[in-house]
Amino acid sequence: MVDGAPTNEVSKTVNNVGSAITALNDAVTSPLTFAGDTGTPSQRKLGSTVTVKGGVSNESQLTDNNIGLFQMVMVH
């Protein structure tokens, strides 16, 4: 059964169509959880948008061994 635990299973055995639909529904409605170094993890369902914004405007201020996001100004 789909229990929220990560798995590398490619297939799942079900005994009837109802169980197959339930398993598929459980899988596609389970949220993805995104977490950072601080703050509360955020859950989003498939099809949702996750926006990642940086607050540093100078790339040289980013620290090593971290994911760095910096703001870019686009001029059109």
C-alpha positions as CSV (number, residue, x, y, z in Angstrom):
1,M,0.0,0.0,0.0
2,V,1.0,3.6,-0.4
3,D,2.0,4.8,3.0
4,G,3.9,8.0,2.4
5,A,7.3,6.3,2.8
6,P,9.8,6.8,0.0
7,T,10.1,3.8,-2.3
8,N,11.8,2.8,-5.5
9,E,9.1,0.4,-6.4
10,V,8.1,0.7,-10.0
11,S,5.0,-1.5,-9.7
12,K,2.4,-2.4,-7.1
13,T,0.2,-5.5,-7.0
14,V,-3.5,-4.9,-6.4
15,N,-6.3,-7.4,-6.5
16,N,-9.1,-5.4,-8.1
17,V,-9.9,-2.2,-10.0
18,G,-11.2,-0.5,-6.8
19,S,-7.9,-1.1,-5.0
20,A,-5.9,0.1,-8.0
21,I,-7.9,3.3,-8.2
22,T,-7.5,3.9,-4.5
23,A,-3.7,3.2,-4.6
24,L,-3.3,5.6,-7.6
25,N,-5.4,8.3,-5.9
26,D,-3.4,8.0,-2.7
27,A,-0.2,8.3,-4.6
28,V,-1.1,11.3,-6.6
29,T,-2.8,13.2,-3.8
30,S,0.0,12.7,-1.3
31,P,1.8,16.0,-0.8
32,L,5.5,16.6,-1.4
33,T,7.2,18.2,1.6
34,F,9.8,20.9,1.1
35,A,12.1,21.9,4.0
36,G,15.0,24.3,4.4
37,D,17.6,24.9,7.1
38,T,15.1,26.8,9.2
39,G,11.4,27.4,9.3
40,T,8.4,25.2,9.0
41,P,8.4,22.6,6.2
42,S,5.9,23.3,3.4
43,Q,3.7,20.7,1.7
44,R,2.4,21.1,-1.9
45,K,0.4,18.7,-4.0
46,L,1.3,17.8,-7.6
47,G,0.4,20.5,-10.0
48,S,1.1,23.3,-7.4
49,T,3.8,25.9,-7.8
50,V,6.7,26.1,-5.5
51,T,8.4,29.5,-5.6
52,V,12.0,29.8,-4.3
53,K,13.1,33.4,-3.9
54,G,16.5,34.6,-2.9
55,G,17.1,37.7,-0.8
56,V,20.8,38.4,-1.6
57,S,21.3,41.0,-4.3
58,N,25.1,40.5,-4.5
59,E,26.2,37.0,-5.5
60,S,29.6,37.4,-3.7
61,Q,27.7,37.5,-0.3
62,L,26.6,33.9,-0.7
63,T,28.4,31.3,1.6
64,D,30.1,28.1,0.6
65,N,28.5,24.7,0.9
66,N,25.0,26.1,0.7
67,I,22.4,26.6,-2.0
68,G,22.6,30.2,-2.9
69,L,19.7,32.2,-4.3
70,F,20.2,35.8,-5.2
71,Q,17.9,38.3,-6.8
72,M,18.5,39.2,-10.4
73,V,17.2,42.4,-11.9
74,M,15.9,41.9,-15.5
75,V,15.8,44.9,-17.7
76,H,13.7,44.6,-20.9
